[in-house]
């Protein structure tokens, strides 16, 4: 695998220990070269991808308190400017979020704080975001890659210079555990559609 989804290290570690399977994505400031529209909606360009840890902007106010311990490792890279790649993911399912109320309704399944979710939604509110359900796998051995400048910036996807093998990797959660969490989140999302229909 060469393509990687860039995500805060805290979120990746929560995915990696099985405490979360859902992520909120809305796009990145550099996901489109357009000058007139500097923020493009997130597109799920790949079904399988490396989870690429980022550290910029992840602060306690943007993360739920129960995940603060995962903020302990704030080092962007080691002394040789290398990042540790530990996980990859399959896109199990994705759901478009149509309004802020839907997002807040499922927020207890996300690592992000509600304040951050509101702030994220209000930035270019016409661009709808997505909830991604990810089945995450641990690489047999973590791989160190050079943190090249082209991996930087506010963009969602990066193409790595090396091909990272997934042979021998193991799922973080069993199929039974993952499916239970996935069904619960999908029920929450379905409930928001019913609520929206009743109140509209």
N, C-alpha and C positions, 0 to 999 in steps of 0.2 A: 504494500500500500504506500502511495506517495502523497495522497491528499489528506489534509488535516483540518479539523474544525478548531478554530482558536476559541478558547474559553478560559475564564478565570481559573487559576489553579485551585482555589477553594471549591469551586463547583465541580471540577474534575475529581478532586479527592473525595467529595461527597458521592459522586457517581461511582468512584472506585471502591468505596467501602460499602456500597449498597444502600446507603441511607437516602439516596435520591435516584430517580430514574428519569425525571423530567427536567428540561431546561427551557427557559424563555429566550427566544431570539427575535430580534426586530431588524437586524441589519447592522451595517457598519458605515461609518462616514466615508470610507473608501471603497465600498462595494459597487460603486458606479463612478465612472470618470466624469459624469455630467457636472458642470459648474452650476447650472441653474437648479438642479435637484441634488443637493449634496448628501442626501440620505436615501438609500434604496432599500426596499423591503428585502428581508432575508429569503434566500432561495436554497432549498435543500438539494444541492448539486450532486451529492454522492450518497449512496446507500450504505457504504462502509467507509470508515475513515479513522484516522489517528486522532486522539484527543491531545491537542497542543496547548500546554499550559502558558497562560499569560498572567502578568502580575500588575500591570498598570491599572490604576483606578480602583482596585479591589480594597475596600476599607470597611471597617466595622459597621458603619452606618448603612452600607449597601448589602450587608450579609446578615441573615438571621442570627440571633445570639447563640443558638445551639450549634452553630457551625463556626463560631469564632476560634475554637481550638485549631481548626484547619488553616487559619490565617498565620499560624506560628512560623511556617516556612515562607518568608517573604523574599528570599533570595531569588533574583531573576535567573541567574546562571552561576556556574561555578567559576573558579579562578581562570579556567581555560575558555570561558565564554561558551559553555555547553549547557544545554537543557536536557533534563531526564524525561524521556518518553516512556510512560508506564502502561498506558491503556489505549484500546481502540474500541470503536462502537459500531453497532448496526442501527440504522434508523428503523425502529419498529413501526412507528406511526407518527403522523403529525396532524395538528389541528390548528386551523386559523382562529385567532381570537378577534372578535368583531368589536368589542368595546371594553372599556376599563373594568366594568362590573364583572364580566366574565373572567378577566385576568385575576382580579382580587379573590374571586370565589374559589379559584384553584391555587391560590398563593401559598397555602400551607404545604403544598407538595413541591415547592421550589426553594432553592437555597437563598435566593434574593430576598431582601427585606421589602416590606410593602412600600416603604417610602421610595426605595429605588425603583420598584415596579411602576409606581405612579409617575415618577420623574421620567422614566424610560418611555412610558406611554405618551406623556405630554410633549415629548420631543418629536416633532413631526407627527401629530396625532392622526393625520390622514393615512399614514402608512401602518397597515395592520401587522401585528406580530404573530408569532406561532409558538405553540407548545410542542416540543419534540419529545417523544418517548424513545429513550435510547437503551438498548441492551448492550451492556458494557463488558468487555473482556480484559483480563490482565495478560500482558505479554509474558512469555516464559522468562525472559530476562529483560529488564529495563535497558533502553538504548539511549546513549548520549549522542546528541546532535549539536553541531555548532549553531549558535543562535545568530544566524545571518541577518543583515539589515533588511533583506527582502521579506523576511517573516514578520517584520514589525508593521506598525500602523494600525488604524482602526478598520480592519477588514475581517470578514468572517472566515475566509478560507485561505489556506496556504498550500502550495505544492512543494513538498520537501525534495531535497537534492538526492536523498537516498530512498531506496525501497525498503520499507519495514515489514518483515515477515510476520504473519499471524499464526503460523504453524505451531501447534502445541499450546496456544493460549487457552485460558480457562474463563468461563463466564463468572462474573462477580456474584450473581444470584442464580440459583437453580431456576429452571423453567417454571416450576410451581410458584416459587417466591416472586419471580418477575411478573408472571401473568396475574397474580393476585393484586400486586401494586398497579399494574396497567389497567385492570378492570375497574379498580377503585377510581383512578384518575379519569377514565373514560366516562364513568357514571357521573362524576362531578361535572364534567364538560357537557354531558347530555342534560343534566339538571339545569345548567345555565341557559340552554336553549329553550327548555320548557318555561323557565322563569321569564325569559325575554319575550316569549310568545304571549304569555299570560298578561304581562305588564305593558306590552306595546299596543 
